Amino acid sequence: MSFSRRRALSVLPALGLAGSAIAQPVPPGGDDDDPDMVLKLVILDIGGTLIADHGEVPDAMLGAFSRHGLTVTPQEFSAWRGASKRSMVQHFVEREKKSAALIARIYDDFTAHATAAYEKVQPIAGAEDALKELRAMGLTLATTTGFDRPLANAILARLGWQHYFAASVTSDDVAEGRPAPFMLFRAMEGARIHDVREVMAVGDTVLDLEAADNAGVGAAIGVYSGAATESRLREARNSGVLPSVAALPGLIKTGLPLSHCR
């Protein structure tokens, strides 16, 4: 289902998981006769979408490659933003025809440095207020991330945000990370949402938007608070592009303005 600027969002509670809905459907702003999109679940990326991106992941990953004798340029790394970090390591190790044993060593090096860097993790400005508002609107929330389970759990625990989410899915929970849609489907399973058309996916990378497109979700929102620029996100198939997740509740309440349409 496409999500046009004239398409209103009707917010309904998702099987009682997120409380009572208080938001009402917004009247269509034009002559589009398509039915409203019924929104039940919002699936959010973590790095660059919920937490600030100050280059912790690139520094940790490129450093790990360098310390183990692999040359990976920032431009090559950039194409993998949003992907499974373990799959990224595997790709570059295999590209250089190195021993498979090197994959675990580089990945463990990356994880150790990334974990240390996120010890004082900072949320995106307004992110927690947005989560509270989305929950108050009766929406169920979930997260997906290219981080592995220990790092994702550590980040959410340090923020004290675990209670906001009905499901938290990491790249090691699925057979293949983004742009495959599997993390989104797993989040739907955890949130007990059956219809992809009732789902909105939000992320800061092109791979986030590609995964949403591959999943066929009702809306895919890019935020340029993290890895990708506004212009780069607009080049990908999207339902809207926002400065950050802080603007998401307002978009859902009022509909998608022309300035945010691709």
N, C-alpha and C positions, 0 to 999 in steps of 0.2 A: 504494500500500500504506500503510495507516495504521500508526502506531507507538504502541502502547498501553503503559501501565505494566507490563503482563504480558508484553509482547513482548521476548524476549531478542535481543541483537545477536550474530550470529556473525561474527567478524572473520576475513577471508581475505585473502591477498596479492593485489594487483591485477596480474596478468600479470608478476610479477617486478619491477615498478617500484619497490616500496617495501621489498623485503627479505622475510624470512620472517615469517610470522605466529606469534606466541607466545601471543596471548590465546585462551582457550577460550570456547565458548558458555556463556552464563549460563543456568542452569535457569529456566524460567518460574516467576514468583512467584504464579501463580494458576491458574484453570481454563481459561484461554484456549488453545484447541487450534490457533490459527493457527501456521503455520510461522515459524521464526526469520527475522528480517531479516538477510540476508547483506550485510555492509557492506564495501565495497572502497575507496570514495573519499569524502573529506571536503573540501568546497569552502568556503573561508572568505573572508568579506569582509575588507577591510583596515582602513579608517578606522573607529575605534570598536570594532572586533572584535579586530584584532591590534595596532593602535597606538592610543595614548591620544587621546581627543577632548577638547581644551581650547578648543573653539570656533574652531579655525583656519579651517575651511572656511566656517562662517557669516560670520566676520569678513571673510575675503577676498572672498566672493561678494557680500555685502550692501554692502561698501565699493566693489566694482567697479561695482555697479548705481548706487550713489549718485554716484560720480565721473563717471558718464556720463549723469546726469540721469534715471534711472529710480527710482521709489519702489516698493520691495518690502518688505513687513513681515516680521519674523521668523516670524510665524505662517504666512504664505504660503510662505516659504522652507522651513519645517519639513516641509510636506507633500511636498517634493521630496527629503528626505534619503534617500540611497541611490540616487538616480537618476543618469543621465548628467548631468554638469555642463554639457556643451555643450547638451544638449537643454533643460536648465533655463533657460539663458540665452536660447535661441531662443524658448522659451515666453513669457517675460516681455517680450522685445523685440517679438514679434508681438502680444502682448496690448495693448501700448501703441501699436501701429501705427507703430513706428519703422522706419527704414531697415534692411534686412537687413545692410548693411555694419557696423552697430553690434554685431552678434553677435560677430564676430571680435575687435573692439576690447575689448568687455567680457570675453570669455573669456580673451584674452591678459592683461588686467589681473588677472583672478582668478588665473590660473596663476602669474604672476610673484609675487604676494603669498603664495599658498599654498605655492609652492616655497620661498620665503624662510622662511616660518613653520615648515616641516618640516625645516629644515636640522639641527635638533637633535631629531629625532623620537624619541619615547620609546615603547617597547612597552607594551602592557597588562601589568600585573604577572602573572607566571607564564605569559605567552603562549609564550615560547620553550621553556620546559620542557614545556608541553603539546604543542608541535609535535614535540619530540624523543620524547615518550612515544607519541604517535600513530604516528609513523614506526616506533618500536620494536615496536608492536603489529601491524606489517605493513600498515598503511594507506597508501594513496597520498593526497597532499595537493595541493590547487590553490587559487588565489586568484581572486576576481573583485572588481571595484571600479568605482565610478562615476568614478574619476579617469581621465585619459588616460594613454597609454603612457609619455611622458617622466616624469610625476610618479610614477606607480606604480613604474617602474624605479628612480627616484632614491630612493624610500622604502625599497624592498627592498635596494638596494645599500648604503645607509647603515646598515641593520641587519645586513647580511651574511647575509640569509636566503634568497637566491635558490635555494640548493641544496636547500631543504626541499620545493620545489614542482615537480611534474611539468608543471604548466601554470599560466600567469598570464595572465588575461584582463582586458582593460580595456574601457571603454565604447566606445572608438573601434575595437574589433575586431569589432563587431556592428552590425547594421542598427538595432537599437533596444535601449536599456538597460532596467533594471528599471522596472516589474514584468514586462516580457517575459522569457521564460526563456532567451533566446538565449545569454547569457554562461555559464550553467550547462551548456548543451549544448556550447558551444565548449570549456569546461574538460573535459567528459567526453571530447570528441574528443582533446584533447591528452594526456589520461591513459589513453587507449585503454580506456575503460569503456563498455560497450554498453548496459547495463541501468540505467534511472533508479532502479529499486528498490534498487540497490546503492549509492546515493549519499545522503550527508547534506550539507545546506547549512546554513551557520551565518552569522548576521548580526545587526546591532544596530538594524535599521530594519524598519518594517512592509513596505516595498517588498522587502526581502530575503526576508521570509517569503512575500509574494505571488508573487515570482518562483519560489520553491521550489515553491509550490502549483501554479503554472501549468506548471512543468516536470514535476510528478508524481513528484518524488524520494521516496525511501523515508522520509526524516526531515528535518524543518525545525526548527532550533533557534535561538531568539532569545536574545541576550545583552544585558543592560541595562548594559553598560559604556560605551555610547556615546550615540547620538542619542536613542533612545526609552526611555521608562520601562518598568519591569516591567509595570505595568498596561496600558500601551498595547500592548506586545507580546502580552500574554495575550488581548487583544481580537481579534487576528488569528489565522487558522488556523495552528496550530503543533503540533509534536511535543513540545516542552518549552521551558522558559525558564530560563536560568541567569544567575548574577551576571556571569560572564565566561567566556572560553574556557579559563581555567585549570581550570575544573570539568569540562571536556568529557571528558577521558580516564576520569575516575571514572564519569561517566554511562554511557559506552559499556561499561565493564567490568561494572558492577553492574545495568544496566537503568534504566529511567526511573521514579523514585519518584513516589508519589501527589502529593507537594507540587509537582511540576513538570508535572503534567498539567493541561491546560486544562479 
